[in-house]
Amino acid sequence: MANKSERLAVLSDAEQFALYGLPDFDDGQRLNYLSLSEPELALASSRPGLHAQVCCALQIGYFKAKHAFFRFSWDEAQEDCAFVLSRYFNGRCSCRKPLPSTNTMPNVP
């Protein structure tokens, strides 16, 4: 028997993940959401260091998809990271450094 919560569960775990979890893009969605406009690419490129630039590009794409910002590990975003690196940064490295802290995230006016 499952643990009963005293709180009402309106959404299932799958529904909660669909609404609040990191986007899970297929190839077409990845191309759509992680394709950056010139101003978006300029913003990402203005970040200090390649890892912060990739993280910024991913946050821009994730925001376009879900209108939210996310905390994630490189392992969770491996395919998206590889897409951004190959498309905008000539595949220069793999995403293995720690993610940038929130003070290196984009400041959008």
N, C-alpha and C positions, 0 to 999 in steps of 0.2 A: 504494500500500500504506500502510495506516495505521501510525502510530508504535506500536510495541509497548512496553508498560510492563512493568517487571519486577514490578509489583504485580498481584495478582489483582483483576479488576474484577467485583464481585459484582452491582452495580446499574448499569443503563444511566443515561445522563444524564437521561432523562425520569423514570426511577424516583427518582433522587436529587432532582430538582426537586420531584416530587410529595411526597416525604418531608420535605425540608429547605427548599424554596423558599417564598417569600411566597405566601400563599393567593391563588388566582385564583377569586374568587367569581362565581357567576352572580347574577341579581337575587334569587332566593329565598334563596340562601345568605347574600348580603349582608344581607338583612332579618333572617335568623335570627341570624347571628353578630355583626353590628354594632348590633343592638338592645340598648340598655343598660338594666339594671335601675336603680332609684333609687340604690342605693349605688354602682354603677359610674359612673353619671352624676355623682354627687357627687364621687367621686374624680377623674374627668376634669376637672370644673369647678374643682377646687381647685388645679389647676396654674396657674403664673403665665403668663398670656397665652394668646390664642386658639390660636396654633400649637401650643403645648405641650399644650393641652387636646385638640385634634384628634388629635395624635400619641398621647396617652394613650388616647383612645377607640379608635383604630385598634389599638394594642397589646393592649388588652383583648379586642377582637374576634378578632384574630389568635391570641391565646393560647387563646381558647375553641375555635378551629378546630384548632390544631396543637400546643397545649401547649408553645409556644416563643415567644421574643421575637425580633424581627427588626430589622435595620438596613435602611432603605429610603429611597428618594428620593420626593419628592412625585410625580414623574412615574410611578413604578412603582405608586403607590397612588392615582392620579388619580380613578378612579371611586369608590373607597371613601371618599376624602377628600370628594368632592362629596356622597356619601350622608350622611356624618356632619355636614357643614356644613348641609345642608338640613334634616336631621331634628332636630338638637339646637342649632344655632347660627344658625338663620334665614338660612342662606346668606350670612353676613356678609362673607366675603372668599374669595379663592381661595388655595390652598395654594402659595405661591411663596416665602415666607421660608425660610431654611435650617432644617432640622429641629433641634429642641432637642437639647442635649447630653444624655448619659446621666445627668447630675446632676439633670435636671428630670423624669426618668422616674419613674413611680409607685414609692413605697416601700410594698410590701405586707407587712403584719405576718405 
